[in-house]
């Protein structure tokens, strides 16, 4: 199982653990010492205005979660040079077949761990991303375990303590992303 740092971006800046903007982006990136970052773009999710210029300036392998709503939104993110993109099921409104016919980066379906919907289910996803914002109960752990039989599963965890790492490993989870500040503890 791989562990990658989860970082938050708003208004063209990374955010620290208190939600305040980090001014020294270059120093911050160098201190992370990781090849890939899972980026939750708050502006993309809340306002459909992802920080596209910011992605290009980072100089790291980025896995972006900006909640694109349409195929055109996806293309805007892809042309920035990212290698992986999470498409949140609850916000995407376009035809998913266009995605798989035209996009060649790794595409992950973002599912709320507590949601029962899977309207965008498709066999061509690179994997499933479960957004974990609380402790996982038995039913959700079973759901994640079942998905990991057919797909690479990534857990994006709001707080490190919300999951049991040994359970995740036994369940077949491939990647866990949690806040960078918790990775240094």
N, C-alpha and C positions, 0 to 999 in steps of 0.2 A: 504494500500500500504506500502511495506517495502522499506527502504532505506539502501543500503549497500555501503561501500567504494570501490572505484575503485583504484587499485594500479597498477603501472607499474614496470616490472622487466626486467633488462638487465644485462648480465654478472654476474648472481648470486647475484644481489643486487636490493633492491627497489630503485626507483628514486623519487626525490623530485619534487616540482613544476617547478624548472628550468631544470629538466632532469639530475640532478647530482646524483650520487650514494649516498645512505644513508649508512653510515658505521656501525652504531649501530642498526643492524636488531632486536635484542631482545628488546631494548628500544623502537624502533619504533612500534613493534607489541604490546607491553604493552600499549603504549599511544593510539593506535587505539581503544582499548576497544570495539571491535566488534567481534561477533562470527564467521561471514563469511566475506571473502574478495573476490571481483571479481578481478582476476589477469590477466592483459594483458601482455603476455610474448613477448616482442619485438624480442628476439632472435628466439623464436619459429615461429613467424609470418614472419619475414624477411629472416631467414636463415634455417628454419626447424630444429633448434637446441634448443628445449625447455630446461629450467633450471630444469630438473627433480630432481637432488639432492637437489636443493634449496627448492622445494615444500615439500620434506620430512622433512626438518629441521625446517619449519615454526611452526608447532604445532598448526595450526588453521585450521578451516574448509575452504577449498579453492574451488573456482569456477574458473577453469582455461580456459583461452582463448589463446591458443598457435597455433591455426590454423593447426591442424593435417591434413596431406594430404592423409594418407592411414589408413587402419584398424590397421596396426602394430604401426603407430604413436599414435593412440588412445590408444592401449594397453599399450604402454610405459608410457603414462600419467596416465592411470587408476591404474597401479600397484604402483604408488607413494602414493595412498591413498586419492586422491581428491574425493569430493562428487558430484561435478557437472562439466560438460565439455561443452564448446561451440565449435561446429564444423562449421566453416565458409564455407558457401555454395560455394563461389567463388574459394576456394582452394582445396576442397575435391574431390578426383578423383576415389575413390574406390567404391565398391558395398555397398550401405547403408544397405541392408538387413543383412549383416554380423554384423553390429553394433548392431542392435536390437536383433539378435539371441544370441549374446555372451556377451553383456555388461549390467551390472545391476546398474550402477550409473545413476543419472539424466543427460540426454543428451538434449542439446538445439541447435537448428539450428540458426546460426548467419547469419543475413541478413543485407545487406547494406540498409539503409532506402530508398535510392534513386534507388535501383535496381528493375527491373521488373522481374528478373529471380527467379524462385523457383523450380529449377531442382531436389532438394532433398526433396521435399514435401513428408511427410510420417505421418501417423496418430499416430505413437508411440513416437514422440518427446515429451519430458517433457514440452517443451515450445519453444518460439521464442525469440531470442535476436536481437533487432534492434540497430545497431551501429549508433549513432547520433553524427555527427561532425559539424552540422550547425543547424540553426533554422529550424523547421519543417513547411513546407507549408501545405496547406489544403489537397492536394492529399495524401501526406505521412501520415498525421494524420488520414485520412480516412482509409488508408491501415492498419495502426496499430490497429485502432478500429475494423476493420473487423477480423483481426487475433485474437484479444482478445476475440472474441466470441467462438472460438474453442480451443484456447491454452492459457496457462499462458504466458504473454508477459513481458519481461524485456527490459528496455531501458538502454543502456550503453551510457552515455552522456559525451562527451569530456569536456563540460563546463556546469555548473549548469543552467546558464541562457538560454540555448538552448531550454528548454522545459517549458511549463506552467504546473505546478504541478496539478492545479485544472482540467485542461483539461485531463491530464494523468489519474487522478483518475476517472473521468467521462467516459473515454474511456475504462476502465477496466484493465489498466496496473497494474500488480501485484508487480513489483520490479523496482526500479530506482537505478542505480549505477552511481555515479559520483565521481570525484577525491576526495580523502580523505582530501586534504587541503581545499576543498570548503565545506566539511561537518562541519568543525570547525568554519566557518565564521558565 
